[in-house]
Amino acid sequence: MAETDDQELDPRTDYPLGTHRPDLVRTPTGKRLEDLTIEAVVSGELAAEDLRIAPETLLMQAQIAEGVGRRQLAENFRRAAEMAPMPDERVLEVYNALRPSASTKQQLLDLADELENEFAAERNAALIREAAEVYERRDLLLAEN
């Protein structure tokens, strides 16, 4: 997933985005923050898809975090941006697979390949491959049958 660098965000003036730059924040369906109201939910104008965070918003948050020296937080936002388009069920399966002793090394490596190839989630794939190596060293993998 490409970084959104259409403009440079200034953490001192643009954070929080929802307050200082609501013009930049959209849902994956294109709804603006001002469209997300209780009235719109009650009237049925909004669906669940309208309430999800867009990968672009997460990438902007990453840019802000990076701008104040919070590189690990920025990386977390970038991984979240890769996962945002995934089905919720698959995201939960990924989290569950990463629990210690929940997966074999091969299952984790296969999961990393899937995320990289099917979802272009390269950062997440790298994290899962690293976890597979660490889990192997610490004896935290599910035993092979």
Contacts in CASP RR format, 6 or more apart in sequence:
PFRMAT RR
TARGET T0000
AUTHOR 0000-0000-0000
METHOD contacts of the structure
MODEL  1
MAETDDQELDPRTDYPLGTHRPDLVRTPTGKRLEDLTIEAVVSGELAAED
LRIAPETLLMQAQIAEGVGRRQLAENFRRAAEMAPMPDERVLEVYNALRP
SASTKQQLLDLADELENEFAAERNAALIREAAEVYERRDLLLAEN
1 55 0 8 1.000
1 59 0 8 1.000
1 78 0 8 1.000
1 81 0 8 1.000
1 82 0 8 1.000
1 120 0 8 1.000
1 121 0 8 1.000
1 122 0 8 1.000
3 59 0 8 1.000
3 62 0 8 1.000
3 63 0 8 1.000
3 78 0 8 1.000
4 56 0 8 1.000
4 59 0 8 1.000
4 60 0 8 1.000
4 63 0 8 1.000
5 63 0 8 1.000
8 63 0 8 1.000
9 15 0 8 1.000
9 17 0 8 1.000
9 21 0 8 1.000
9 60 0 8 1.000
9 63 0 8 1.000
9 64 0 8 1.000
11 64 0 8 1.000
11 65 0 8 1.000
11 67 0 8 1.000
11 68 0 8 1.000
13 20 0 8 1.000
14 20 0 8 1.000
14 21 0 8 1.000
14 64 0 8 1.000
15 64 0 8 1.000
17 24 0 8 1.000
17 25 0 8 1.000
17 57 0 8 1.000
17 60 0 8 1.000
17 61 0 8 1.000
17 64 0 8 1.000
18 25 0 8 1.000
18 33 0 8 1.000
22 32 0 8 1.000
22 33 0 8 1.000
22 34 0 8 1.000
23 32 0 8 1.000
24 57 0 8 1.000
24 60 0 8 1.000
25 32 0 8 1.000
25 33 0 8 1.000
25 54 0 8 1.000
25 57 0 8 1.000
25 60 0 8 1.000
26 32 0 8 1.000
26 54 0 8 1.000
26 56 0 8 1.000
26 57 0 8 1.000
27 36 0 8 1.000
27 49 0 8 1.000
27 50 0 8 1.000
27 51 0 8 1.000
27 52 0 8 1.000
27 53 0 8 1.000
27 54 0 8 1.000
28 49 0 8 1.000
28 52 0 8 1.000
28 53 0 8 1.000
28 54 0 8 1.000
28 55 0 8 1.000
28 84 0 8 1.000
28 85 0 8 1.000
29 47 0 8 1.000
29 49 0 8 1.000
29 50 0 8 1.000
30 54 0 8 1.000
31 46 0 8 1.000
31 50 0 8 1.000
35 46 0 8 1.000
35 50 0 8 1.000
36 46 0 8 1.000
36 50 0 8 1.000
36 51 0 8 1.000
40 46 0 8 1.000
52 84 0 8 1.000
53 84 0 8 1.000
54 84 0 8 1.000
55 81 0 8 1.000
55 82 0 8 1.000
55 84 0 8 1.000
55 85 0 8 1.000
56 81 0 8 1.000
58 77 0 8 1.000
58 78 0 8 1.000
58 80 0 8 1.000
58 81 0 8 1.000
58 84 0 8 1.000
59 77 0 8 1.000
59 78 0 8 1.000
59 81 0 8 1.000
61 77 0 8 1.000
62 73 0 8 1.000
62 74 0 8 1.000
62 75 0 8 1.000
62 77 0 8 1.000
62 78 0 8 1.000
62 81 0 8 1.000
63 74 0 8 1.000
65 71 0 8 1.000
65 73 0 8 1.000
65 74 0 8 1.000
65 77 0 8 1.000
66 74 0 8 1.000
67 74 0 8 1.000
75 123 0 8 1.000
78 123 0 8 1.000
79 121 0 8 1.000
79 123 0 8 1.000
79 124 0 8 1.000
79 127 0 8 1.000
82 115 0 8 1.000
82 119 0 8 1.000
82 120 0 8 1.000
82 121 0 8 1.000
82 122 0 8 1.000
82 123 0 8 1.000
82 124 0 8 1.000
83 91 0 8 1.000
83 94 0 8 1.000
83 119 0 8 1.000
83 121 0 8 1.000
83 124 0 8 1.000
85 119 0 8 1.000
86 94 0 8 1.000
86 119 0 8 1.000
86 121 0 8 1.000
94 111 0 8 1.000
94 115 0 8 1.000
94 124 0 8 1.000
94 128 0 8 1.000
96 102 0 8 1.000
97 103 0 8 1.000
97 107 0 8 1.000
97 108 0 8 1.000
97 111 0 8 1.000
97 128 0 8 1.000
98 108 0 8 1.000
98 128 0 8 1.000
98 131 0 8 1.000
100 135 0 8 1.000
100 140 0 8 1.000
101 140 0 8 1.000
101 141 0 8 1.000
101 142 0 8 1.000
102 142 0 8 1.000
103 111 0 8 1.000
103 141 0 8 1.000
103 142 0 8 1.000
104 141 0 8 1.000
104 142 0 8 1.000
104 143 0 8 1.000
104 144 0 8 1.000
105 132 0 8 1.000
105 135 0 8 1.000
105 136 0 8 1.000
105 141 0 8 1.000
106 144 0 8 1.000
107 142 0 8 1.000
108 128 0 8 1.000
108 129 0 8 1.000
108 131 0 8 1.000
108 132 0 8 1.000
108 135 0 8 1.000
108 141 0 8 1.000
109 128 0 8 1.000
109 129 0 8 1.000
109 132 0 8 1.000
111 128 0 8 1.000
112 124 0 8 1.000
112 125 0 8 1.000
112 126 0 8 1.000
112 128 0 8 1.000
112 129 0 8 1.000
112 132 0 8 1.000
113 125 0 8 1.000
115 121 0 8 1.000
115 124 0 8 1.000
115 125 0 8 1.000
115 128 0 8 1.000
116 122 0 8 1.000
116 125 0 8 1.000
132 141 0 8 1.000
134 140 0 8 1.000
135 141 0 8 1.000
END
